[in-house]
Amino acid sequence: MSTNIVVPELGESVVEARVAKWLKKQGDSVNAGEPLVELETEKIDLEVSADRAGVLANIKHQAGADVKVGEVLAVLEESTNGAAAKTPEPPKAADAPKAETAKAAAPTTNGKKATPTAKNVAKAHDVKLESVESPSGRVTKQDVLKAATPAAPPQQAKLQAPSPKPQVQSGERSERRERMSKRRATIARRLVEAQHTAAMLTTFNEVDMSAVMQLRERRKEAFTKKYGVGVGIASFFVKAAIGALKAFPQINAEIQGDEIVFKNYYDIGMAVGAEGGLVVPVIRDADRMNFADIELSIRDLAKRAQDGTLTLEDLKGGTFTITNGGVFGSLMSTPILNPPQVGILGLHKIADRAVALNGQVVIRPMMYVALSYDHRIVDGREAVQFLVKIKDYIEDPAWMLLES
């Protein structure tokens, strides 16, 4: 009996994937639940596993092929002997040392959870999974690689170091072509679509960060002791954005046909620059969270974005987005909308600047902030007032407590 291995449902609006890597070769025996192939989508990478034991008889799409949801990736045949997989013969006496070596190299977890990819990487690097530290509680590929690096002997580390760039003769010019990843291609397409479909404008303002920074300094020790997490800048802006969205609900809306859909909930997307490209995981019902909950959510999503362990559910939806170019040193930029949302708040680097205050020139930690908005349903007056509301909340954080 044969079974088709198909491209699974990939989540909201995701209909296509790319075959990144086959983990099994054609003709290999596989067990139920064993990962067969890695797929790359515009949002996340995922593994497709065998739903039963058998033999991988026919691979339909090789690495690099683009496939759609429901398309057949491979055919899994029942073993000719009826067994789930071939039962290995007992090792001969001469093979005993090899068998012992293979047994020692096989990764064990001792109850610790690990992703299938992490198990494969651990086996390749001869790393014991039970010894790998994982802040998230589930061992990932990155956790294994981090554990493997210190164990490498000096000569091996030297071999792994990038080779020096070849000397280019004067006048010699070269080029390199590289196919876009699914995520990068989707980012490119969506950013162009955002500019073509929305009447996008941006308004700017500057915020004095003194009050927030002083509050953080006064309360950081007690806050960390109570909640087990520090308080960052981002959580203040999440709170401020929610307060401003409540005052200007059209910025928490979207256009569907000839209707405006106003959202009475606040799912705030936090843009994160991951290895494969920008992703925007979402903090659900952020208006119901306190500062500690928001901080924990931001750090968890950022960590999983770097580890590549975000799920499609983490990236789905969102009513408003915040992006922080300041972490990379950006002083001012124009953020691009994340459709179908109609507003995005851009944060930037905090820098000491001379400002006029009560008739005197003083030095204050200042941040430029930007709001890009869809002028089809958000007027300039409302956009400016929204950003002024953000400024008021940040410069006097007590307002956030009084109005929350």
N, C-alpha and C positions, 0 to 999 in steps of 0.2 A: 504494500500500500504506500502511495506517495502523498506527501503533504507539501503544499506551496508555502514558502516563506515570503511574506509580502511586506511592503512598506506600511507600517502602522499609521494610525491617525496621529497627526503631528501637532494638534492643537489649533486654536483659533487662528484662521486666515493663513495657516501654513499648509500648502498643498504640494510642495516639492522638496526634495532632498538630494544630496549628492552622496554617492558611495565613497566613503573616505578610505576604508581599509577592511579587507576581509581578514578575520581572525582565524578562520579555518580554510583549508585548501579543499578543492574538489576531490572527493573520494575519501575524505576524513570521516571517521566515526565520531559522533557527538552524543552527548548526554542531554537529557531534558533540562532546560534552564541554562544551558551553556551558551555564552555569547558567540554569535557567528560573524557579525559584521558591524562596523561602526558607520553611522550615517551622520552627515553634516547638514544642518538646516540653517535657515537665516537667523534663528534665535539661539538654539543650543545644539550640542552634539549628543547623540544617543546611541545605544547599542541595541541590536535586535537579537533576541535569543531563540533557541530552538524550543518549541513547545512540547516536543517529545524526543525520545532517543531515536537514532537512526544513522544513516550515511548521507553526507552532503553530496548528492549525485550530480547535480547540474547547476552551476552558477550562471545566471542569466545576464547579470550586469557586473562588469569588472570595476575596479577602483577608478574613480574619476567620472563615472557615468551619472547623469542626472535622471532621477526617477520620481514618479508621482505616487501619491497616497493610493494604496491598493495594488500597485504594480508588483509583479512577481520578481523577487530578488534571486531566488534559488529554489530548487526542488529537493526535498528531504525524502529519501527512500528508506523503507524498513530494511534492516540488515537481512542478508540472505539466510543467515542461520537463525533468524528470529530473535537474536539477542539485542540488547540495547546498543552494545558496542562490543567489538572483539575482545574476548577475554585473553589477556596476555599469558603466554606459557611461562611456567616457573623458570627463573633464570638458571642457566647452567653454571657449573662451578666456576668456569673461567670468567663468566659474566657477573659474578657476585659483586666485585668491587664497583662495577658500573651501576648495578642496581642500587647499591648503597648510596652512591653519589647522587643518582637521580632522586632517591628518596629524600636525601638531605636538602636537595635544591628545591623540592616542592614547597610552595608557601603554605603555612598553616596560620590560622587566625586565632585559635583558642577562644572562640566566642566573640572576637572583635569583628565588627561589621566592616566590610571593605567592598569597594566597587569592583566589578569584573575586570576593568582595565587595570586597576591597582594590583589585582592578583597577578595579572599577566606581567606587569612591569616588575613586581616583586620577584617573580620566578626568573625573569631575564637578568635581574641584578643580584640574584641570590640574597635577597633580603627577607628576614623573618617578619611577617606581618604583625605578630604579637608584640614586637619590640618597636614598632613604628608609632610615634606620637601623632595624634590627630585632634586638633582643637575642636573640630565639629562633631567628634564622636564616631565618624565614619571615615575610614582610611581612603584617601583619594590618590590618584596618580602622582600629584604634586607632593603629597606627604611621603610617598615611597621614594621619589627622586631626591627629596631633601635628606631623607635618612641614608640614602645610598651614597651621596656625595662625599661626606666626611670619611666613609669607610674605604674610599678608593685610595690605593697606594700612590705615592708621589709620581711613579712612572706612568701609571694609568691616567692620573689627573693631567699629566703633561700631554699625554696623547689626546685627551679630550679637549684640550684648549684649542680655540680656533686658530687655524693656520694663518700665518701672516699673509696679507694681501700681496699678490704678485706685483712685481715692479712693472709699471707700464712705461713703455718707451715713449719718448717725446713724440707727440703727434698721433699716437695710437689711441683709438676710441673704441669702446665696446658697449654693448647693450645686453640686458638680461630680461627675458620675458617670464612672467609668472601669472598663472591663471588666478583670477579673483576667487576668494572663498565665497561660499554661499552667503555668509553674513555680510562680507564687505560689498558684494554685488547688491544685496538687498538694501544696505545702508545707502549706497550710491543712488539706487533707484528711488527710494523713499524720500531722500533729501531733495532730489530734483522734483518729484511729485509735489512735495510740500510747497515748493516755490512756484510751481505751475498752477496748483489748484486753489491755494489760499492767497488772500490779499494781505500779505505779511508785512507788518511794520514793526519797528522796535523803538521803545522809549527808554531813556536812561535816567538814573539819579545816583546820588552818592549817599552813603550811610556812615555815620559816626559810630564805630564799633566799641567805643569806650565803655558804655554801660554793660554790654554783654560780656566783654572781656574782664571787667572788674567783678561782675557777678560770678563768672566762672572761677575766678581766682579765689574769691571768698568761700565759695561753696564746694569746690572740687574735691577736697579731702572727705568731707562729710557725705557728699553725693556718692563718691566711689565706694566708701565704706558701707553705705546702706544698700546700693544697687549693684555693686560689683562691676561697674562700668563708668568711665569718665564721661563728662558732658562736653560735647563738641559744638562747633558753630552751626553745623547743618540742622540739628534738632531745633534751634531757635528759629531758623528760616522756615522749617516745615510748619511749626506752630504759627508763625507770622503769616505764612501763605494761606493757611486754612482760615485764619481770621479775616484776611483780605478777600478770599474767595466767597466767604459767607456774605460779605458786604457787597460784592460784585459777582453775583451768581452766573452771569453770562460768560465769565472767564472759566467757569467750571462746567461748561456745556459743550455740545458738539452739534454740527449740522448734519442732518439726515434728510436728503432730498430738499424739500422746501420747508422743513420743520426744524426748529431749534429744540434740542433735547437737553433740558436742565437736569443736572445730576444733584441729588440731595444727599450724596455720600462723597467722601473725599479719599480717593485712592491716589496717593502721591508717588509718582515715578521718580527714582533717583538715578540719573545717568551715571554709568560707571564705565571707565575705559578698561576693557579686558584685553587679553592677549589677541583674541580673534577679531576684535573690533568693539565698537560701542554697544552696550546693552543697557536696558532701562528696567531693572526689577522694580516691583511696585509694593509700597507699604499700604496694605489694605486697611480701610477704616481708620486712617491716621488721626482723625478728629477724636477718636475714643481713647487715644493713647496719651500717657504722660511722657515727660521728657525721657525717662529711663527706658520706657518701652520703645520709643522712637530710636534712641541711640542703639539699643540692642538689635533692633530690626535693621538699621543701616549697616552696622558692622557685620551682621550675619550675611546680609545680601552681598555686601562688597567682598567678603571672604569667599563666598560660594561663586561669585562671578570670576574671581581669580583662579579658583580651583576647577572651574568648569562644571560645577555640580548644580547649577541653577536648573529648575524645571520649567516647563512651558507655563505652568500655573503661576510661577513667580513673575513671568514677563507679560502676562495677559492683562489687557485693559489698561487702567490708569486714566484719571480725569485731568491731571495737571502734572507737569514735570519740572524738576529742579536740576540744573546742571552746574557744576562748580569747576570752572576753568582755573580758579585761583590755586588749586592744589598743584597745577603745573606751572604756575607763575604768570598766568594771563592777567594783565591789568584791566583790559576791556575787550569785549567781543560781542558779536551779535548772534545769539543762539537761534537755531532753526527749529520750527515747530515739529512736534511729534504727532502727526495726524492719527486719528481725527481730532485730537485735542486742539484747542484754540488759544492756548497760552503756555509759555515756558519761561521760567525765571532763571536768569544767568547770574551766578555769583563769581566774584573775582578776587584777586589777591588783596590782602589787607596791607596797606602801606602807610607809614607816617607821612602826613602832609600838613603844610601850613594852611590853616583855615581862619576865617574871621569869626570871632565869637564875642558878643557883647562889646564891640568896638575895639577888640584887641586881636592880635595875630597869635594864635596858639598852635601847637603841634598835636595832632590827634591821629589815631589809627583809623584810616578811612577805607571804605570799600565802594567801588563802583558796582551798581547792580543794573541789570537790563531786563526788560520784559518784551519779548516778541509776542505778537498777538495777531489774530485773524481779524482784519478790519471789516470783514463781511458781517460779523455780529458783535464786534467789540469796537466802540467808538474811541477816538483818541483821548477824549476827556476821561472816560472810564479807565483806560489803560494808565494814564498819568496818575489818576487818583488811587488806583490799585497800588502802584509803586510807592506813592507817598504814604499809603497805609502801611506797607511793609516797612518803610523807613521809620514811621512813628513807633511801630511795635518794637523794632530792634533798638532804637535809641532810648526807649522807655519800656523795658520788658514787663514792668508791672501791669501795663495795659493788657498783655496777653493773659495774665492770670485773672484779671478782673472780668475780661470778656469771654473767657473759655468756660 
